[in-house]
Amino acid sequence: MDNSINKKLNFSFKTSQQILKKISFIDTFKGKWNILETKENRYLQELRKIATIESIGSSTRIEGVKLTDKEIAKIIGNINIDKLKTRDEQEVAGYWETLDTVIDNYANIELTENFIKQLHSILLRYSHKDERHKGKYKQLTNKVVATYPDGTQRIIFRTTEPHLVNKEMSELILWTNNSFSEAENHPLIIIAILVYEFLSIHPFQDGNGRLSRLLTTLLLLQKEYLFVQYVSFEKVIEDSKKEYYKALMEGQKNRYTEKEKIDNWVLYFLDSMSILIQRLEKKYEIYKDTKTYLNDRQKQIKELIIKDQPVKISDLMKYLTDFSRNTIKKDLAYMKNENLIETIGKNKGTLYLMRKY
């Protein structure tokens, strides 16, 4: 499989340029966010909780679960294993536990077939229907089926036959680990291809879609795309299901032939990462603003900085004539401590401007 995967990496010049541009945008944000994360924890824990609920909800709904995010929050907020009577509740509990395992332990996890089987066992731990085949490769032919909001289903493509799964999974994991070690291809390209190939093989009888999204989170975290734990990748996919399935189908229709192309899948994957970033920036700004209390004077200062930044205290005093320099200075110190603003320079030459994140 090594050679067959590598052949799929022969993108056109136009596609290659698009890929480079998208990766550059993602990696630039990654660098900024990882610096921010070392300084900030006031809002991140809450954002992670919100993202976890969204991820569980979206990933399970893609596979047909009917529960809302609100209902899911209630289940995992007061989980009682003995009371998980419906399949929907069982799948939610399993996804929550698996996602938690990935986020808490990603730094110490090695990508192996045994680990993937272990994750699959956790994912289906509470699902009575899947008791026999959890953690084991499939014995029966299966297919990728899209479940739509009205409950209708459509076969997207057929997958690797059971007798070939061991061979193809072994080759895929070997290719992935070698590719990361050799560093000839960008990590985002390698992750996108792993997900595509995993879904094409569909190694387990059930749970493949959910597991592919958990593996995506695992590998992104391992490659230091730490922001993915604070915004839901699964939600992006749920919101673009039509494009998601179309990108998979366009490659899959020529599976095992020279015509199999994954250009559109890689572009879809990178576009999803970009959407993820845009959503996180917006959520972080909104959440930060709503969680930081500002009195009327401080709100005025914020508006003035946004309008004229960078500004000095003397610039602010021209407008805030009813307040002393010392009062304004204390307000600025509070706003800086709350990570709303940042400074350039020292003493009387200090400039104040809004933080970008």
N, C-alpha and C positions, 0 to 999 in steps of 0.2 A: 504493500500500500504506500510505502514511502515515496516511491517514484510517481505513483498515480496522484498523490496529494500535491507533490511539488509541481507537477504539470499544470495543476489548477491555479497555480500562483503566477502564471504567465499572463499578466493583465496587459491590456492595450495601453498605449502611452497616455491617452486621455484619462482612462480609469486610474492609472498610476498617479497622475497629477492630482486627481480628485482625492484619492486615498491619502496622499502626503499632506494635502491641505487640511483635511479633516483630522488626521492624527496630530498635526501641529497644534491645532486649536485645542484638542483634548489634553495634550501633554502640557501645554502652557497653563491651562487651568489646574491640572494635577499638581504642578509645581507650586502654584500660588496657594492652593487649598491645603497642601501638606504643611506649608509654613503656618497657615492660619490655624490648623488643627493643633499645633504644638502650643499655641498661645490661648486657645479658646476652648472652653468646655461648658460654659454657662448654658448655651442653647443646643449644643450638639446632642446631648443625651436625650433631650425631648424630641429633636428631629429624628433621631434613630428610632425611637418608639413609634412615631408616626409612620416612618418609612417601613418599619417591620409589619405593621398592620396592613398597609397598602400592598406590600409585597405578597403577604400570605393571601390576601383577598384576590388580587389580580391573577396570581399564578394558578390558584385553584379554580377561579372562575373561568379562566381560559380553557380548563379541562371539564367545565360543566357544573361546577359548584354554584349554588344559587344564593349563598349568604352575602350580605352587605358588609362593608368594613366595620360598621357599628356593631353588627351581630358578632363579627369575628373578634373585635376588641373585648366584647363581653365574655366570649368563650375562653380566650387565653388569659384574661384578667382573673378568672376564677375557675381554672381548669379542674375538672373532676373526671379522671379516666373512666371510672365506673359508669358515668352518665353520658358517655359519648355514644349515643345510640344510633344516630343517623350517619350515613356514609360521608355526608358533607362535613359534619363535625369531626369525624375521624381523620379525614384528609387535612383539615385545618390544623388539628393538633399535631399531626405528623410533620406537616410543612414547617410549623412554628418551631418544633424541636430541632429539625434538621437545619433550618436557617440559623438558629441560635448556636448550634454546634459549629457551623461554618464560620460565623463571625467571631466567636470566642476563641477558636483554635486554628484559624487559617495559617498562622505563622509556623505551626508545628506539623502541618499536614503534608504528606507526600502523595503526589498523584499516582495512584496505582489502581489496578483492577480491583484488588481486594478492598481498597478504601471506597471505591465507587459502589461496590456491592454493599459495604457497610452502611453508606449513606442511604442507599435504596431501602435497606432494612429499617432504618430509623424513619424514613419518609412514610413507609407503609406499616409502621409498628402497630397502629391502632385500628387498621382497616381489616376487619374480619374476612372480608371477601378476598383479600390478597394474601392471606396467611400462608398458603402453600408455595407461592412463588416469590415472596419478598427476598431480596438479596441473592437471587439466582437468575441467570440468564434465561431467556425465553425458550420454551419447548415447542411453542406453536407459532405459526406465521401471524404477524400483526401488521397494522397499518397506521399511518398518521391520519387522524380524523379531526377536522375542525368542528367545534361546537359553537353555534351561533346563539345570540341572546334569546331568540324565540324557541330554542331547544332543538332546532334542526341540525343535522350533522352532514358533513360532506367529506368523502375520502380525498385526502390531499395527495398522498402517494404511498406506494407499498415499500416495504423496508427489507433489510437483509434477511435472508432465510436463516432459520435457527441453527442449521449445521455450520454456517459460516461465521456466526457471531464471535465465537472464541478467537478465531484467527484475526478478524477485522478489529476487534476491540484491543487485542494485544498489540497489533501494528499501530493503531491510532495512539495509544498511550505512549508507546516507544517513540513514535514520530513527534509527539507533543513535547515530551521531556527532552529529546535530543534537540529539537528546534529552540527551546528555551535556552539550553546550554550553549548551543552554537551561536545564537544571537544574530543569525543572518537575516531573519525576518523580525519585524516589529512584534512585540508581545500581543498587541491588539489584533493583529492579523492572525497570529497563532491561535488565540482564544476564539476568534470568530470561526476559524476553520474547525477547531475541535468541536464546537457546538453544532456546526453544520453536519459534520461527519457522525457525531453521536446521534443526532436526530435521524440521519439517514440509516444508520444501523438499527436504531431503536432496540437496544439489546435486551430490555426487560419486557415482560408481558404487559405491564402497566406502569405508569408513573414516569415515563421517559421525558415528557415535556417539562414537568415540574423539576425533575432531576437535572435537566440541561440548564435550567435557569439558576439552580443552586450551584452548579459547577461554574457557571459564568461568574457569579458573585465570588466564589472561592478564588478563582484564578485572577480576577481583577484585584482583589485584596492582596493576594500574594505578590502581584506586580506593582503594588503600592498605589493603586487607584482607590485610595481610602475613602473618597467621597461617596462611593456607591452604597455605603451602609447608611447614609443619611437621606437618601432619596431612592424611590423604588424603580429599579430597572424593569421589574415585572409589570408595573403600571404603564410604562411606556409601550411595552409589547401589547398589553391588553387594549390600549387606546389605538394601536395601529395593527390590529390583527389581520386585516385584509392585506396590508403590505408585507407583513411578517410571513404569511403563508405563501403569498405570491413569490417572494424572494426565494423561499425554500423550493417551491415547485419549479421555478425556472432552471435551477440547477439539477434538481432531482429527475426531471423528465428525461434527461440524457445520462442517468446513472450508469456507470460501468462502460461508458463510451468516450471516445476522444472529444466529443462535443460537450461534455459536462463542464459548464462554466459556473463559477461562484461569484463573479464580479458583483452582481446585484445584491447577493447576500452580504458580502463584506461591506458594501456601501450602506446597506440597511443597518447593519450592526453599528457602524461608525456614526451614522446619522442618529441612531437611538442613543448613543453615548452623548452626542452633542445636545440632544433634547433633554437628556438627564441633567446635564450641566446647567442649561438654561432654567430648568425647573428648580434646581437646588439654589441657584443664585437668587431667584425670586422668593423662594420659601425662606431662605436664610434672612434676607432683608426684611420681609414682612414679619417673621417671627421675632427677630431681634428687636424691631421697632415696637412691637406690641408688648414685649416682655420688659422693656426698659421704660421706667417711669420718668417723664420729663414734665416739669412744671411749665407754666406759661412763658416765663422768661427764657428757660432753656429751649423751649420750642422755637422761640424767636431767634435765639442764637443759631440753632440748627438751620433754620430757613435762610438766615443771612450767610452762613458758611456755604450752603448749597448754591446760593445765588452768586457769590463773589469769590469762592475759594481759589487759592489759599488766602486766608486773612490773618491779620494781627489783632491783638486785643484792642489796639488804638482804633482799628477800622470798625470794630463792633461798638466801641464806645460812642462813635458818631451817631449811631442810631439808638442806642440804649442809654440815653442821657439821664434817665432817672435812677441809674444804678452805679455803684462805685466800681472802680477797677478791680478791687479785691473780690467783690461779689461775682463779677464776670469771670475772674480767674478761677474761683472755686467751682463755678458751673462748668468751665472747660475741663478742669481736672476730673470732675465727676463723669463727664461725657467721654473723656479719654479712658477712664477706668472701666466704663461700660462698653468700651470698644466701638463707640459710635464714630469717634473722630481719631485722627492721628496727627502727629506734629512733625515739623521739619525745623531744625535749628534750635537755638537755646536762648534763654533770657529774654531781653527785649526784642530780639530778632525772631522769636518763635513764630512760625506760621502754622495755622490750623486748617485742616481739610477733612472731608468725610472719608471714612474707611471705604475701600472698594468692596469688601465682603462683610 
